[in-house]
């Protein structure tokens, strides 16, 4: 089976790379490791090979705290109608439509302190449209 990253995920990653060209990529990823295979995860490919999650290293630049700001802008985009994003996890918090995109405590094994986790809807597999996120070149 050929693995394929959701086009929305690939587009968001490209925008992050363009905005933070010199960022650390140590914690970046999209295909789950063997630990992910034991649980339900958007990092695991579906039956057609689609992977619907990316991790973006929290070290975006020399300026501390930017990853929290970026995670919040991604959350706000989803809250304001960006339907391709299903949830965001960072620094022990998760946001999703479940609680109207408010940050809440994340109780998973990994607090995601070293990276931002972003998951995408199945409907976004073939949607590589530009994300309107201000930190990433968007106007909204």
N, CA, C and O of each residue as an XYZ file, in Angstrom:
560
protein
N       0.834     -1.173      0.000
C       0.000      0.000      0.000
C       0.891      1.253      0.000
O       1.840      1.355      0.776
N       0.568      2.179     -0.868
C       1.299      3.438     -0.936
C       0.734      4.399      0.111
O      -0.471      4.647      0.147
N       1.610      4.938      0.960
C       1.168      5.906      1.962
C       1.043      7.280      1.328
O       1.883      7.694      0.529
N      -0.026      7.982      1.703
C      -0.282      9.314      1.163
C      -0.671     10.251      2.299
O      -1.542      9.934      3.110
N      -0.025     11.394      2.348
C      -0.370     12.404      3.342
C      -1.531     13.229      2.808
O      -1.534     13.639      1.647
N      -2.506     13.466      3.659
C      -3.619     14.341      3.313
C      -3.081     15.613      2.660
O      -2.116     16.200      3.149
N      -3.692     16.036      1.571
C      -3.218     17.234      0.881
C      -3.353     18.476      1.754
O      -2.547     19.400      1.648
N      -4.361     18.501      2.610
C      -4.486     19.625      3.542
C      -3.315     19.639      4.522
O      -2.767     20.699      4.823
N      -2.936     18.475      5.014
C      -1.798     18.372      5.936
C      -0.507     18.793      5.241
O       0.309     19.515      5.815
N      -0.331     18.343      4.018
C       0.868     18.718      3.259
C       0.915     20.224      3.019
O       1.984     20.830      3.096
N      -0.238     20.834      2.729
C      -0.291     22.278      2.503
C       0.043     23.045      3.778
O       0.810     24.007      3.735
N      -0.521     22.634      4.908
C      -0.237     23.341      6.158
C       1.240     23.214      6.513
O       1.861     24.185      6.945
N       1.803     22.026      6.333
C       3.226     21.827      6.605
C       4.083     22.706      5.690
O       5.080     23.275      6.135
N       3.704     22.819      4.428
C       4.423     23.675      3.489
C       4.373     25.142      3.928
O       5.383     25.842      3.865
N       3.227     25.598      4.362
C       3.100     26.976      4.833
C       3.958     27.215      6.078
O       4.566     28.277      6.216
N       4.008     26.249      6.970
C       4.854     26.373      8.165
C       6.319     26.408      7.757
O       7.091     27.222      8.263
N       6.700     25.524      6.841
C       8.086     25.513      6.352
C       8.451     26.826      5.678
O       9.555     27.332      5.877
N       7.548     27.384      4.887
C       7.816     28.657      4.214
C       7.944     29.810      5.212
O       8.772     30.703      5.035
N       7.126     29.783      6.251
C       7.130     30.873      7.235
C       8.288     30.772      8.222
O       8.743     31.782      8.760
N       8.761     29.555      8.457
C       9.850     29.314      9.414
C      10.892     28.406      8.757
O      11.074     27.255      9.156
N      11.561     28.941      7.756
C      12.472     28.145      6.928
C      13.602     27.496      7.722
O      14.043     26.402      7.374
N      14.069     28.140      8.766
C      15.197     27.622      9.546
C      14.763     26.891     10.807
O      15.584     26.658     11.694
N      13.510     26.532     10.903
C      13.015     25.904     12.130
C      13.612     24.512     12.336
O      14.093     23.878     11.396
N      13.567     24.056     13.581
C      13.996     22.699     13.933
C      12.925     21.727     13.438
O      11.732     21.979     13.607
N      13.336     20.647     12.844
C      12.386     19.648     12.350
C      12.544     18.292     13.058
O      12.025     17.279     12.589
N      13.246     18.284     14.161
C      13.531     17.037     14.878
C      12.267     16.267     15.242
O      12.226     15.045     15.093
N      11.243     16.958     15.714
C      10.008     16.294     16.148
C       8.928     16.271     15.078
O       7.783     15.922     15.367
N       9.271     16.637     13.849
C       8.302     16.581     12.747
C       7.988     15.134     12.400
O       8.812     14.245     12.611
N       6.809     14.905     11.873
C       6.464     13.579     11.387
C       5.039     13.510     10.901
O       4.241     14.425     11.106
N       4.734     12.387     10.243
C       3.351     12.168      9.817
C       2.950     10.701      9.885
O       1.792     10.420     10.193
N       3.832      9.757      9.618
C       3.488      8.340      9.707
C       3.806      7.847     11.108
O       4.909      8.055     11.613
N       2.836      7.192     11.733
C       3.019      6.701     13.098
C       4.051      5.603     13.205
O       4.229      4.798     12.290
N       4.735      5.583     14.350
C       5.691      4.510     14.629
C       4.941      3.300     15.192
O       3.710      3.302     15.225
N       5.656      2.282     15.628
C       5.013      1.054     16.117
C       4.132      1.319     17.344
O       3.128      0.636     17.543
N       4.498      2.296     18.155
C       3.679      2.645     19.322
C       2.301      3.149     18.870
O       1.291      2.852     19.507
N       2.265      3.902     17.782
C       1.001      4.411     17.260
C       0.120      3.273     16.733
O      -1.107      3.366     16.775
N       0.738      2.215     16.245
C      -0.023      1.108     15.670
C      -0.905      0.400     16.685
O      -1.844     -0.302     16.308
N      -0.617      0.573     17.954
C      -1.389     -0.092     19.008
C      -2.634      0.689     19.413
O      -3.457      0.192     20.181
N      -2.775      1.906     18.902
C      -3.900      2.759     19.275
C      -4.524      3.365     18.021
O      -3.930      3.339     16.943
N      -5.719      3.905     18.176
C      -6.336      4.647     17.088
C      -5.602      5.979     16.984
O      -5.508      6.723     17.960
N      -5.088      6.271     15.808
C      -4.323      7.499     15.601
C      -4.447      7.943     14.159
O      -4.438      7.119     13.244
N      -4.562      9.247     13.958
C      -4.574      9.781     12.602
C      -3.206      9.675     11.935
O      -3.077      9.945     10.741
N      -2.177      9.281     12.700
C      -0.857      9.018     12.128
C      -0.795      7.644     11.457
O       0.130      7.363     10.695
N      -1.775      6.798     11.739
C      -1.833      5.473     11.117
C      -2.580      5.570      9.790
O      -3.639      6.195      9.733
N      -2.058      4.971      8.726
C      -2.755      5.028      7.444
C      -4.073      4.262      7.483
O      -4.187      3.229      8.143
N      -5.077      4.790      6.758
C      -6.338      4.059      6.644
C      -6.184      2.960      5.586
O      -5.079      2.720      5.099
N      -7.269      2.306      5.236
C      -7.221      1.183      4.294
C      -6.721      1.591      2.908
O      -6.223      0.752      2.158
N      -6.851      2.869      2.567
C      -6.385      3.364      1.270
C      -5.002      4.009      1.350
O      -4.477      4.488      0.345
N      -4.414      4.021      2.549
C      -3.073      4.572      2.719
C      -3.005      6.023      3.145
O      -1.914      6.579      3.271
N      -4.156      6.652      3.371
C      -4.163      8.066      3.770
C      -3.777      8.245      5.229
O      -4.283      7.551      6.111
N      -2.875      9.186      5.469
C      -2.484      9.592      6.819
C      -3.002     11.006      7.006
O      -2.798     11.870      6.153
N      -3.682     11.241      8.141
C      -4.377     12.518      8.344
C      -3.885     13.277      9.572
O      -4.680     13.878     10.295
N      -2.582     13.248      9.805
C      -2.031     14.008     10.932
C      -0.583     14.377     10.641
O       0.144     13.651      9.963
N      -0.191     15.526     11.173
C       1.212     15.923     11.141
C       1.623     16.381     12.524
O       0.804     16.856     13.310
N       2.910     16.228     12.806
C       3.539     16.805     13.988
C       4.534     17.838     13.490
O       5.288     17.588     12.549
N       4.531     18.998     14.129
C       5.427     20.088     13.764
C       6.247     20.437     14.997
O       5.689     20.767     16.043
N       7.563     20.366     14.879
C       8.453     20.666     16.006
C       8.100     22.012     16.620
O       7.809     22.970     15.905
N       8.127     22.082     17.942
C       7.762     23.305     18.657
C       8.803     24.411     18.526
O       8.496     25.579     18.765
N      10.020     24.060     18.151
C      11.083     25.060     18.023
C      11.020     25.674     16.627
O      11.699     25.227     15.703
N      10.192     26.705     16.495
C       9.995     27.358     15.203
C      11.078     28.364     14.886
O      11.395     28.602     13.720
N      11.649     28.958     15.927
C      12.699     29.967     15.741
C      13.388     30.188     17.080
O      13.109     29.498     18.060
N      14.265     31.132     17.103
C      14.978     31.453     18.352
C      14.052     32.107     19.377
O      14.356     32.124     20.569
N      12.931     32.641     18.916
C      11.971     33.299     19.800
C      11.100     32.247     20.486
O      10.386     31.503     19.814
N      11.150     32.182     21.785
C      10.385     31.186     22.551
C       8.898     31.509     22.535
O       8.504     32.674     22.475
N       8.084     30.475     22.589
C       6.648     30.646     22.706
C       5.885     30.750     21.392
O       4.655     30.804     21.400
N       6.581     30.779     20.281
C       5.888     30.903     19.004
C       5.007     29.696     18.706
O       3.968     29.835     18.060
N       5.404     28.525     19.163
C       4.604     27.335     18.866
C       3.231     27.413     19.539
O       2.239     26.945     18.981
N       3.173     27.999     20.728
C       1.890     28.165     21.421
C       1.008     29.119     20.620
O      -0.190     28.887     20.458
N       1.610     30.181     20.127
C       0.885     31.158     19.323
C       0.400     30.523     18.020
O      -0.746     30.733     17.625
N       1.260     29.746     17.345
C       0.860     29.085     16.105
C      -0.256     28.074     16.362
O      -1.241     28.044     15.625
N      -0.116     27.255     17.386
C      -1.167     26.278     17.708
C      -2.494     26.990     17.945
O      -3.548     26.499     17.540
N      -2.442     28.143     18.599
C      -3.665     28.892     18.856
C      -4.248     29.457     17.563
O      -5.468     29.472     17.397
N      -3.405     29.919     16.648
C      -3.926     30.420     15.376
C      -4.561     29.297     14.543
O      -5.557     29.518     13.855
N      -3.989     28.114     14.610
C      -4.578     26.965     13.909
C      -5.933     26.637     14.530
O      -6.904     26.378     13.819
N      -5.989     26.651     15.859
C      -7.260     26.422     16.578
C      -8.303     27.452     16.176
O      -9.449     27.101     15.896
N      -7.912     28.724     16.144
C      -8.855     29.789     15.794
C      -9.345     29.657     14.349
O     -10.507     29.942     14.059
N      -8.466     29.229     13.450
C      -8.893     29.007     12.061
C      -9.999     27.961     12.017
O     -10.998     28.133     11.319
N      -9.817     26.875     12.766
C     -10.830     25.818     12.811
C     -12.114     26.326     13.465
O     -13.215     26.041     12.996
N     -11.962     27.066     14.532
C     -13.138     27.624     15.221
C     -13.928     28.540     14.295
O     -15.155     28.603     14.371
N     -13.221     29.247     13.425
C     -13.855     30.208     12.528
C     -14.268     29.617     11.182
O     -14.549     30.354     10.238
N     -14.304     28.287     11.095
C     -14.868     27.660      9.907
C     -13.936     26.830      9.050
O     -14.380     26.272      8.046
N     -12.657     26.723      9.402
C     -11.718     25.889      8.646
C     -12.017     24.427      8.968
O     -11.531     23.894      9.965
N     -12.807     23.790      8.131
C     -13.329     22.448      8.412
C     -12.343     21.312      8.141
O     -12.624     20.164      8.484
N     -11.204     21.611      7.536
C     -10.232     20.552      7.248
C      -9.497     20.093      8.498
O      -8.976     18.978      8.529
N      -9.445     20.922      9.521
C      -8.746     20.591     10.767
C      -9.747     19.991     11.745
O     -10.816     20.558     11.972
N      -9.395     18.831     12.329
C     -10.309     18.189     13.273
C      -9.897     18.391     14.728
O     -10.757     18.475     15.604
N      -8.595     18.469     14.998
C      -8.150     18.827     16.343
C      -6.684     19.200     16.354
O      -5.926     18.869     15.442
N      -6.301     19.905     17.422
C      -4.932     20.375     17.625
C      -4.548     20.017     19.057
O      -5.338     20.202     19.982
N      -3.323     19.500     19.236
C      -2.801     19.200     20.580
C      -1.442     19.876     20.724
O      -0.587     19.785     19.843
N      -1.263     20.558     21.861
C       0.041     21.163     22.152
C       0.100     21.559     23.622
O      -0.879     22.049     24.185
N       1.242     21.345     24.227
C       1.532     21.747     25.609
C       0.475     21.254     26.610
O       0.043     21.996     27.492
N       0.075     19.999     26.453
C      -0.870     19.394     27.389
C      -2.303     19.842     27.223
O      -3.131     19.626     28.109
N      -2.609     20.471     26.083
C      -3.971     20.932     25.818
C      -4.416     20.447     24.447
O      -3.607     20.252     23.540
N      -5.718     20.258     24.322
C      -6.321     19.854     23.056
C      -7.491     20.784     22.760
O      -8.178     21.245     23.672
N      -7.707     21.051     21.485
C      -8.867     21.828     21.050
C      -9.508     21.100     19.875
O      -8.827     20.614     18.972
N     -10.828     21.038     19.913
C     -11.591     20.406     18.828
C     -13.012     20.956     18.862
O     -13.378     21.732     19.745
N     -13.796     20.538     17.884
C     -15.197     20.967     17.826
C     -15.989     20.444     19.022
O     -17.037     20.991     19.366
N     -15.488     19.389     19.650
C     -16.187     18.770     20.784
C     -16.535     19.786     21.875
O     -17.596     19.694     22.493
N     -15.657     20.740     22.110
C     -15.897     21.780     23.126
C     -15.813     23.165     22.486
O     -15.288     24.108     23.077
N     -16.345     23.267     21.257
C     -16.390     24.537     20.520
C     -15.014     25.179     20.371
O     -14.877     26.402     20.423
N     -14.013     24.351     20.187
C     -12.640     24.772     19.928
C     -11.988     25.502     21.099
O     -11.018     26.236     20.911
N     -12.513     25.304     22.297
C     -11.843     25.841     23.496
C     -10.714     24.890     23.876
O     -10.851     23.673     23.743
N      -9.608     25.437     24.346
C      -8.526     24.589     24.856
C      -9.007     23.895     26.113
O      -9.678     24.505     26.945
N      -8.673     22.635     26.255
C      -8.960     21.875     27.467
C      -7.781     20.962     27.746
O      -6.931     20.763     26.878
N      -7.721     20.412     28.933
C      -6.609     19.548     29.316
C      -6.597     18.299     28.437
O      -7.637     17.701     28.159
N      -5.392     17.925     28.010
C      -5.206     16.703     27.238
C      -4.616     15.649     28.152
O      -3.570     15.871     28.762
N      -5.279     14.500     28.254
C      -4.865     13.448     29.176
C      -4.128     12.297     28.511
O      -3.936     11.253     29.134
N      -3.715     12.460     27.275
C      -3.007     11.396     26.578
C      -1.625     11.148     27.164
O      -1.154     11.901     28.016
N      -0.988     10.090     26.701
C       0.330      9.698     27.196
C       1.377     10.764     26.892
O       2.251     11.026     27.719
N       1.296     11.377     25.720
C       2.269     12.375     25.288
C       1.610     13.750     25.356
O       0.605     13.981     24.683
N       2.149     14.652     26.145
C       1.577     15.994     26.294
C       1.805     16.874     25.065
O       1.228     17.956     24.962
N       2.640     16.417     24.141
C       2.945     17.176     22.927
C       3.605     18.516     23.261
O       3.261     19.554     22.695
N       4.549     18.470     24.181
C       5.292     19.678     24.562
C       6.377     20.018     23.541
O       6.769     21.178     23.418
N       6.860     19.020     22.813
C       7.963     19.232     21.871
C       7.487     19.423     20.441
O       8.281     19.718     19.548
N       6.197     19.253     20.228
C       5.639     19.438     18.889
C       4.156     19.777     18.976
O       3.499     19.548     19.991
N       3.654     20.329     17.879
C       2.219     20.566     17.716
C       1.677     19.412     16.883
O       2.228     19.088     15.831
N       0.601     18.795     17.353
C      -0.072     17.747     16.583
C      -1.312     18.369     15.954
O      -2.102     19.026     16.632
N      -1.473     18.156     14.648
C      -2.654     18.643     13.942
C      -3.257     17.476     13.173
O      -2.566     16.807     12.405
N      -4.558     17.233     13.384
C      -5.268     16.184     12.659
C      -6.247     16.806     11.681
O      -6.738     17.918     11.879
N      -6.522     16.045     10.600
C      -7.306     16.551      9.487
C      -8.469     15.616      9.169
O      -8.406     14.412      9.417
N      -9.516     16.192      8.621
C     -10.709     15.438      8.229
C     -10.440     14.615      6.968
O      -9.606     14.981      6.139
N     -11.149     13.515      6.839
C     -11.045     12.673      5.645
C     -11.377     13.477      4.388
O     -10.771     13.276      3.335
N     -12.326     14.373      4.506
C     -12.747     15.193      3.373
C     -11.632     16.111      2.874
O     -11.726     16.665      1.778
N     -10.590     16.271      3.667
C      -9.466     17.145      3.303
C      -8.350     16.402      2.566
O      -7.335     17.001      2.209
N      -8.534     15.112      2.340
C      -7.480     14.322      1.695
C      -7.031     14.920      0.370
O      -5.842     14.900      0.050
N      -7.962     15.445     -0.394
C      -7.646     15.992     -1.720
C      -7.811     17.509     -1.792
O      -7.969     18.067     -2.879
N      -7.775     18.171     -0.648
C      -7.970     19.625     -0.601
C      -6.690     20.305     -0.115
O      -6.455     20.417      1.088
N      -5.882     20.750     -1.044
C      -4.626     21.416     -0.713
C      -4.705     22.929     -0.788
O      -3.702     23.597     -1.037
N      -5.896     23.472     -0.573
C      -6.082     24.926     -0.618
C      -5.262     25.610      0.485
O      -5.070     25.054      1.567
N      -4.790     26.806      0.196
C      -4.009     27.613      1.123
C      -4.803     27.862      2.415
O      -5.992     28.177      2.364
N      -4.142     27.719      3.564
C      -4.777     27.998      4.854
C      -4.663     29.486      5.172
O      -3.582     30.068      5.075
N      -5.777     30.092      5.550
C      -5.789     31.511      5.908
C      -5.457     31.676      7.391
O      -6.321     31.983      8.213
N      -4.182     31.463      7.705
C      -3.693     31.586      9.069
C      -2.674     32.724      9.072
O      -1.664     32.638      8.374
N      -2.916     33.795      9.845
C      -2.062     34.984      9.778
C      -0.564     34.720      9.917
O       0.221     35.296      9.163
N      -0.149     33.887     10.835
C       1.279     33.602     11.015
C       1.900     32.899      9.815
O       3.121     32.851      9.670
N       1.045     32.357      8.963
C       1.506     31.555      7.830
C       1.160     32.198      6.494
O       1.048     31.512      5.479
N       0.992     33.510      6.497
C       0.738     34.231      5.255
C      -0.715     34.461      4.928
O      -1.034     35.048      3.894
N      -1.610     34.003      5.802
C      -3.040     34.205      5.567
C      -3.487     35.605      5.940
O      -2.796     36.318      6.668
N      -4.623     35.982      5.448
C      -5.133     37.329      5.696
C      -6.232     37.379      6.740
O      -6.616     38.465      7.174
N      -6.739     36.247      7.148
C      -7.872     36.235      8.099
C      -7.391     36.013      9.512
O      -8.199     35.974     10.440
